[in-house]
Amino acid sequence: MEITTEILATIEEMPLFLQKELLNYAEYLKYKYNSEIEKKQNDNDIIANFQTSWYEAMTGKTIPVSQMWEELENE
């Protein structure tokens, strides 16, 4: 049996007050899970950006600060 079908069948057998509790818990888990995923993605982005920057710095693939400022001013 598919998990969604099992969940729905179980919920239908529960009294309404327990269904409401289950909904609250499911919303809590969804929020918590999404927050953790977003944090992990942000952490992974920071690490990847640092690794790229470090590699570029160590291999001399840099630009002068004056050029960087000029490019930022032109945006």
N, C-alpha and C positions, 0 to 999 in steps of 0.2 A: 504494500500500500504506500502511496506517495505521502511524504511528510505533511504536505499541506492538507491533504484529505484527512490524515490522522489527527492533526491539530483541530481542524474544524469539527470532526466527529466528537472529539473530547470536549470541546467548548460547548457544543450543543447539549451535552449531558450535564453541564455544570449549572447551578443556580445563577440567576442574574447577578447577585452581589459578588459572586466569585468571578464571573466574567468581567465585571468592572475592575476588580482587583488585578486580574490577569492583564487587562488592557493597560492599566497604570504601570504594571511591571514591564510589559512589553515596550511601552513608550520610554521608560527609564533605560532599558537595555539598548534600545535604538539610539537614544541620545548619547549614552556612555560610549557605545561602540563607534558611532560616527565621530565623536570627539577624539577618541584614541587613534582612529585611522587618520584624521586630519593632522593630529600632532605628529604621528609617525611620518606622514608624507612631508610635513614641514621640516622635520629633523633630517630626513633623507635628502631633501633639496638643499639644506644648509651644508650638509656633508659633501654632496656632489659639487656644489659651487666652490667650497673651500678646496677640494681636491683639484678642480680645474684651475683655480687661481694659483694654487701652489705649484702645479705643473708648469703653468705659463711663466711664473716667476723664476723657477729653477732652470727653465730652458731658454730664458731671455726673450720670451715672446711677450714683451711689454711695450707700452707706449709712454712717451714723456707726459708728466702731469700737466704741462702747459697745453698739450694737444687734447688731453681729456677735458680740461676746462673749456677749451674752445668749442669742442663738440657739444658739451652740455649747454653752453650759452647759445648755440645755434638751434637748439631744439625748441 
